[in-house]
């Protein structure tokens, strides 16, 4: 039996359970760092048809998408939004329940 890499296993898991993919990316956006976000996005790209398909749907050059999602990548907000849109997702801003000092976050 041939073993699979962690990334391959995650691609299959996200493909079979899109709700889990959504939960994972939201958790990473809330608590993770950029490297973790890029890892999850690379895995999700595999689940959504691969780099070529996502690049085409996001109107990005495939090479640009590979670089954007590389461990050294630093995606611009426009690229990040386009990648999410290609996956049927969108970026949202939500209020925090409370800030570090315990005060509620308010928008004046």
C-alpha positions in Angstrom: 0.0 0.0 0.0 1.4 3.3 -1.0 1.4 6.0 1.6 0.2 9.5 1.0 1.6 12.8 2.1 -0.2 14.9 4.7 -1.0 17.5 2.0 -2.6 14.8 -0.3 -4.6 13.4 2.6 -5.9 17.0 3.5 -6.8 17.6 -0.2 -8.9 14.5 -0.2 -10.5 15.4 3.2 -11.4 18.9 2.1 -12.7 17.6 -1.2 -15.0 15.2 0.6 -16.0 17.6 3.4 -16.2 21.2 2.2 -17.7 22.3 5.6 -14.5 21.1 7.3 -12.4 23.1 4.8 -14.5 26.2 5.7 -14.1 25.6 9.4 -10.3 25.1 9.1 -9.7 28.2 7.1 -11.8 30.3 9.5 -9.9 28.9 12.5 -6.6 29.7 10.8 -7.8 33.2 10.0 -8.8 33.7 13.6 -5.8 32.1 15.4 -3.2 31.1 12.8 -0.3 32.8 11.1 0.4 33.6 7.5 2.4 30.4 6.8 -0.4 28.2 8.2 -2.9 30.1 6.0 -0.9 29.6 2.9 -0.5 25.9 3.7 -4.3 25.5 4.1 -5.0 27.5 0.9 -2.5 25.3 -1.1 -4.3 22.2 0.2 -7.8 23.7 -0.5 -6.6 24.6 -4.0 -6.0 20.9 -4.6 -9.5 20.1 -3.4 -11.0 22.7 -5.7 -9.5 21.3 -8.9 -5.8 22.1 -8.6 -3.6 25.1 -9.3 -4.5 25.4 -13.0 -8.3 25.4 -12.4 -8.2 27.8 -9.4 -5.8 30.1 -11.3 -8.2 30.2 -14.3 -11.2 30.8 -12.1 -9.4 33.5 -10.1 -8.1 35.2 -13.3 -4.5 34.7 -12.1 -1.5 33.4 -14.0 -0.8 29.8 -12.7 2.8 30.8 -11.9 1.6 33.8 -9.9 -0.8 31.5 -8.0 2.1 29.0 -7.2 4.2 31.9 -6.0 1.4 33.5 -4.0 0.7 30.3 -2.2 4.3 29.3 -1.7 5.7 29.2 1.9 7.4 32.6 1.0 4.2 34.0 -0.5 2.7 37.3 0.6 -0.6 37.5 -1.2 -2.1 40.9 -1.9 -5.7 41.3 -0.7 -6.9 41.3 -4.3 -5.2 37.9 -5.0 -6.4 36.5 -1.7 -10.0 37.6 -2.5 -9.8 36.2 -6.0 -8.5 32.8 -4.8 -11.3 32.6 -2.2 -13.9 33.6 -4.8 -12.6 30.9 -7.1 -13.4 28.4 -4.3 -16.8 29.8 -3.7 -15.8 31.6 -0.6 -15.4 35.2 0.5 -13.6 37.2 3.1 -15.7 38.7 5.9 -15.0 41.0 8.8 -16.7 40.1 12.1 -16.6 41.8 15.5 -14.6 40.1 18.1 -16.4 39.0 21.2 -14.0 41.0 23.3 -10.5 42.5 23.0 -7.5 41.4 25.0 -8.3 43.8 27.8 -11.8 42.5 28.1 -13.6 45.5 26.5 -16.0 45.0 23.6 -14.8 46.1 20.2 -17.0 48.8 18.9 -17.1 50.7 15.6 -18.0 54.4 16.1 
